[in-house]
Amino acid sequence: MDNKIELRSIHIRDSAVLRTRGLMEGTLSLIEDDIRSFGRGSSGEALIALKNEEIYAMVKLFRPDRKMCRAHLEFVFTKDANADTQSAIVDRLLKYCFLEQFYHKVTVICDSENEGLERIIQGAGFVQEAVLRDEVRKKTGFIDSGLFSMLSYEYPEYNVCFVPFERGVAMVCGGNSYIDRIKLFHYGQKIENDRFAENVAGGLGLLDESGALARNDGRYAIDEEQYGYLPMEVGRASMQLAEYFSSSRAGFDVNIKFTQGTEFQREVWKALCSIPYGATVSYEDIAMTLTGGDKAKARKITRAVGAACGDNPISVVVPCHRVIGKDGSIVGYSAGIDIKDYLLLHESFTAVTPLGFKEA
């Protein structure tokens, strides 16, 4: 038995089980009508949370605004949903809201008599934003409630940090135990195809009026409070990248994890990590490493090695910028040739002691 939680939309066919599990009351016909009224729409949706195929909660998600910036959650747990199960359900809902539906703010109202839920949501990282007077009706009257909230850049399980350097910004993504992405941007470039990272950047005030990453005017400085929000490995990686760009670090002591890519691509990325700081190799050199020195085989895969370097998800820490053309030309870099040139020059004029890295 584990605490892995599955989420899905509520269905009419769930009505009997929801009544049996004590999540809804009334006749089956009435419950079915209620489920129909929940239907997923612009104002929200209803979800059920399952563990080991057993339903343990019903969750109503409300969207107070049309731009889908905010989600408000209401939980109804079964009587046998213990604290661990409830915590796992809250964690799964946060992942759903921030990383799958891309809300910037998630709120929960907890009345003063529900101390168990309050402990769980605070343990998940929610902070109390306000006290709502006479917010919840009970049989004896009305009671006050607390409004608890979490913003995208406060999500503790997986998050994004932005580290400025001379030519632009390094975006670091990951969780408490590993980094899975580092992407380099020019100042004035928009974050595309990553709505969560865009929400974080917007919430931290890092975007200009056009929605692109603003130039560094001090706004990228990370204060102690923000470090407190960051997942552990993201905080470590951001500090080490800042040291790298300030010429006080040559290597990285962080855990990385390749969460994408083919087996061949991952072999290329692992081979890149053996290139020393300040050195360069050719794509054919990497191919020779992968083929055990077989020149004929190496020539056949050199183009594929170049393509894998272009798809490297963890820039700088996995140093694909140190791979150049066989003739010494600086070619092929996803962030732009100018940034690749900057990184190579930066390393060639710096003398610091390298450190290691490890794969998660």
URMO-V762053 format. One record per helix or strand. SS is the DSSP state (~ for helix, > for strand). FROM is the first residue (numbers start at 1). TO is the last residue. If there is no record, write none. Layout:
# URMO-V762053
[[SS,FROM,TO] [SS,FROM,TO]]
This chain:
# URMO-V762053
[[>,5,9] [~,12,20] [~,28,38] [>,41,41] [>,44,51] [>,54,62] [>,70,77] [~,83,100] [>,105,111] [~,115,124] [>,127,138] [>,141,151] [~,152,154] [>,158,164] [>,168,175] [>,179,186] [~,195,203] [>,207,207] [>,213,213] [~,224,229] [~,232,245] [>,255,256] [~,263,272] [>,281,282] [~,283,290] [~,295,310] [>,314,314] [~,320,322] [>,323,324] [~,337,348] [>,358,359]]
